[in-house]
Amino acid sequence: QVQLVESGGGLVQAGGSLRLSCAASGSIFSNSAMAWYRQAPGKQRELVAHITTGGSTNYADSVKGRFTVSRDNAKNTVYLQMNSLKPEDTAVYYCNLYYQWLRENYWGQGTQVTVSS
């Protein structure tokens, strides 16, 4: 069983920055794709950023150029650096791990990000 623990959320003014972290337990992290999703009130959960086992990344159009996803396999941790935050970035952010070999999917509990205007 894998557990994902997110941290780093909070309240920030528009234009500010936050860095989210997601620490994974277990031994499959380095062989798993990682992603950040977010869900705003009344909206569906959406993919924000994705990073493969090899370090390739992709982003939602709405965050390109502002957010950066990275991973540290030695620490079993994935990060989301969020710059130039906007009020529309306000949401609960969730960490996701996908272990392709067993097609297993895991979610963190979520961390609230609130951007004030």
C-alpha positions in Angstrom: 0.0 0.0 0.0 1.3 3.4 -0.9 0.5 6.5 1.1 0.9 10.0 -0.4 1.2 13.0 1.9 1.0 16.5 0.4 2.2 19.7 2.1 2.9 23.3 1.3 -0.6 24.6 0.6 -1.9 27.9 2.1 -3.1 31.4 1.4 -1.2 33.6 -0.9 -1.8 36.9 -2.7 -2.1 37.0 -6.4 1.3 37.1 -8.0 2.9 35.1 -5.2 4.4 31.7 -5.1 4.0 28.4 -3.3 5.7 25.1 -3.5 3.7 21.9 -2.9 5.4 18.7 -1.9 4.1 15.1 -2.0 6.0 12.4 -0.2 5.3 8.8 -1.0 5.8 5.7 1.1 6.9 2.4 -0.2 9.4 1.4 -2.9 7.6 2.0 -6.2 8.0 5.8 -6.4 10.9 5.8 -8.9 9.0 3.4 -11.2 5.8 5.5 -11.1 4.5 8.4 -13.0 3.5 11.3 -10.8 0.9 14.0 -11.3 -0.8 16.9 -9.7 -4.5 17.5 -10.1 -6.7 20.2 -8.7 -10.4 20.6 -7.9 -12.1 23.9 -7.4 -15.5 24.2 -5.8 -18.2 23.1 -8.1 -15.8 22.0 -10.8 -14.4 18.7 -11.9 -10.9 17.5 -10.9 -8.4 18.5 -13.6 -4.9 17.5 -14.4 -2.4 20.3 -13.7 1.0 18.7 -14.3 2.5 15.3 -15.0 6.0 13.9 -14.8 7.1 10.5 -16.1 9.6 8.1 -14.6 12.2 9.6 -17.0 11.5 13.2 -16.0 9.4 14.2 -19.0 6.8 16.8 -18.1 3.6 18.2 -19.4 1.2 20.9 -18.2 -2.3 22.1 -18.5 -2.4 25.2 -20.8 -3.7 27.3 -17.9 -0.4 26.8 -15.9 2.2 26.6 -18.6 5.1 29.0 -17.9 4.0 29.5 -14.3 4.1 26.0 -12.7 7.0 23.5 -12.7 6.7 19.9 -11.6 9.8 18.0 -10.5 10.7 14.8 -8.7 13.4 13.6 -6.3 13.5 9.8 -6.5 16.0 9.7 -3.6 13.5 11.4 -1.4 10.4 9.7 -2.9 9.0 13.2 -3.4 7.4 15.1 -6.2 7.1 18.9 -6.1 4.9 21.6 -7.8 6.5 25.0 -7.9 3.7 27.5 -8.5 4.7 31.1 -9.5 2.6 34.1 -10.6 -0.4 32.6 -8.9 -3.9 33.8 -9.9 -7.2 33.7 -8.0 -8.4 31.1 -10.5 -5.6 28.8 -9.2 -7.6 28.5 -6.0 -8.4 24.8 -5.5 -7.6 21.7 -3.5 -4.5 20.2 -5.1 -4.0 16.4 -5.1 -1.0 14.3 -5.7 -1.4 11.2 -7.9 0.9 8.2 -8.3 0.4 5.7 -11.2 2.3 2.5 -11.1 2.0 1.2 -14.6 3.3 -2.3 -14.0 0.3 -3.2 -11.8 -1.9 -0.4 -13.1 -2.3 0.9 -9.6 -3.4 4.4 -8.9 -3.0 6.3 -5.6 -4.1 9.7 -4.4 -3.1 12.0 -1.6 -5.5 13.6 0.8 -5.2 17.0 -0.9 -3.9 20.4 0.2 -5.8 23.7 -0.1 -4.3 26.5 -2.1 -6.1 29.8 -1.9 -5.1 32.8 -3.9 -6.5 36.2 -2.9 -6.9 39.1 -5.3 
